[in-house]
């Protein structure tokens, strides 16, 4: 009798073990290749339930706000697949970057799956300071402050600035020069006039005649404070 009970327990254990869900992905490394600063690039990762029981996808998370994902189905039956749509915004990055995506599931063997997202972000108009972020500190509301930023043309061909777009009326740009030859530099004057007492993060998009990098982003951050 004891042998029968032991055998039944063993069979139940084996049955439960093989009935578990199992998460698999078609790749754990997504190479986006070369991206020009300011551009976005999309990719997809296929997630599959390779187990025998229902796989529950508890969430898909990214390591940075620059990366967004379209959440897959919350449950996958045995053998079922779905795609995770990924979009990376390269604005403000430079050089080789790595971001991470985490998939959380009810797979007892692998509750978390990590996916690396890699890219090489480059510029045609490269900031001389190596940073396209300008921090202007505390500025009294209503007071105008101007800050220049220099860019070098590393594209190997002449470039022309057609204008710019601003994310806010608090920030404008002055373009005294429109054309820049290869290896030459150009200065852009950023003028900030805070309208409120708060931290602000704004953006200027320089518009160029380049087919590869039609917009060059400049991030401007500051704090509006009470006027003296």
Residue pairs with C-beta under 8 A, 6 or more apart in sequence:
18 52
19 51
19 52
19 53
20 51
20 52
20 53
20 107
20 108
20 109
21 49
21 51
21 52
21 53
21 54
21 55
21 56
21 76
21 78
21 105
21 106
21 107
22 49
22 50
22 51
22 55
22 107
22 109
22 110
23 47
23 48
23 49
23 50
23 51
23 55
23 103
23 105
23 107
23 110
23 113
24 47
24 48
24 49
24 50
25 45
25 46
25 47
25 48
25 103
25 113
25 115
26 45
26 46
26 48
27 45
27 115
28 113
28 114
28 115
28 116
29 115
29 116
29 118
30 43
30 45
30 86
30 115
30 116
30 117
30 118
31 118
31 119
32 41
32 43
32 88
32 117
32 118
32 119
33 41
33 119
33 120
34 119
34 120
34 121
34 122
35 41
35 88
35 90
35 119
35 120
35 121
35 122
36 90
36 121
36 122
36 123
36 124
36 212
36 213
37 90
37 91
37 92
37 93
37 94
37 121
37 122
37 123
37 132
37 213
37 216
37 217
38 90
38 91
38 205
38 213
38 215
38 216
38 217
39 90
39 213
40 87
40 88
40 89
40 90
41 87
41 88
41 90
41 119
42 85
42 86
42 87
42 88
43 86
43 88
43 117
44 83
44 84
44 85
44 86
45 83
45 84
45 86
45 101
45 115
46 81
46 82
46 83
46 84
47 57
47 72
47 76
47 81
47 82
47 83
47 84
47 103
47 113
48 76
48 79
48 80
48 81
49 55
49 76
49 77
49 78
49 79
49 80
49 81
50 79
51 78
51 107
52 78
53 78
54 75
54 76
54 77
54 78
55 75
55 76
55 77
55 80
55 105
55 106
55 107
56 74
56 75
56 105
56 106
57 71
57 72
57 73
57 74
57 75
57 76
57 103
57 104
57 105
58 104
58 105
58 106
59 71
59 103
59 104
60 69
60 71
60 72
60 84
60 101
60 102
60 103
60 104
61 101
61 102
61 104
62 68
62 69
62 99
62 100
62 101
62 102
63 99
63 100
63 101
63 102
64 99
66 88
66 89
66 90
66 91
66 92
66 93
66 99
67 86
67 87
67 88
67 89
67 99
67 101
67 117
68 86
68 87
68 89
69 84
69 85
69 86
69 87
69 101
70 84
70 85
70 86
71 84
72 82
72 83
72 84
73 80
73 82
76 82
84 101
84 103
86 101
86 117
88 99
88 117
88 119
90 119
90 121
91 203
91 217
91 219
92 132
92 133
92 217
92 219
93 119
93 121
94 121
94 122
94 123
94 130
94 132
95 120
95 121
96 118
96 119
96 120
96 121
97 118
97 119
97 120
97 121
98 116
98 117
98 118
99 116
99 117
99 118
100 114
100 115
100 116
100 117
101 114
101 115
101 117
102 112
102 113
102 114
102 115
103 112
103 113
103 114
103 115
104 111
104 112
105 111
105 112
105 113
123 154
123 213
123 216
124 153
124 154
124 155
124 159
124 208
124 210
124 212
124 213
124 216
125 151
125 152
125 153
125 154
125 155
125 159
125 180
125 186
125 206
125 208
125 213
125 216
126 151
126 152
126 154
127 149
127 150
127 151
127 152
128 150
128 151
128 152
128 185
129 149
129 150
132 149
132 216
132 217
132 218
132 219
133 218
133 219
133 220
133 221
134 147
134 149
134 190
134 218
134 219
134 220
134 221
135 221
135 222
136 145
136 147
136 192
136 220
136 221
136 222
137 222
137 223
138 222
138 223
138 225
139 145
139 192
139 194
139 222
139 223
139 224
139 225
140 194
140 224
140 225
140 226
140 227
140 228
141 194
141 195
141 196
141 197
141 224
141 225
141 226
141 227
142 193
142 194
142 195
142 227
143 193
143 194
143 227
144 191
144 192
144 193
145 191
145 192
145 193
145 222
146 174
146 189
146 190
146 191
146 192
147 189
147 190
147 192
148 187
148 188
148 189
148 190
149 187
149 188
149 190
149 218
150 185
150 186
150 187
150 188
151 180
151 185
151 186
151 187
151 188
151 216
152 183
152 184
152 185
153 159
153 180
153 181
153 182
153 183
153 184
153 185
153 186
154 182
154 183
155 182
155 210
155 212
155 213
156 182
157 182
158 179
158 180
158 181
158 182
159 179
159 180
159 208
159 209
159 210
160 178
160 179
160 180
160 208
160 209
161 175
161 177
161 178
161 179
161 180
161 186
161 206
161 207
161 208
162 178
162 207
162 208
162 209
163 175
163 207
164 173
164 175
164 204
164 205
164 206
164 207
165 204
165 205
165 207
165 215
166 172
166 173
166 202
166 203
166 204
166 205
167 202
167 203
167 204
168 200
168 202
169 195
170 192
170 193
170 194
170 195
170 200
170 202
171 190
171 191
171 192
171 202
171 203
171 204
171 220
172 190
172 191
173 188
173 189
173 190
173 191
173 204
173 206
173 218
174 188
174 189
174 191
175 188
175 189
176 187
176 189
177 186
177 187
180 186
188 204
188 206
188 218
190 204
190 218
190 220
192 202
192 220
192 222
194 200
194 222
194 223
194 224
194 225
195 224
196 224
197 224
197 225
197 226
198 223
198 224
199 221
199 222
199 223
200 220
200 221
200 222
200 223
200 224
201 219
201 220
201 221
202 219
202 220
202 221
203 217
203 218
203 219
203 220
204 217
204 218
204 220
205 215
205 216
205 217
205 218
206 215
206 216
206 217
206 218
207 214
207 215
208 214
208 215
208 216
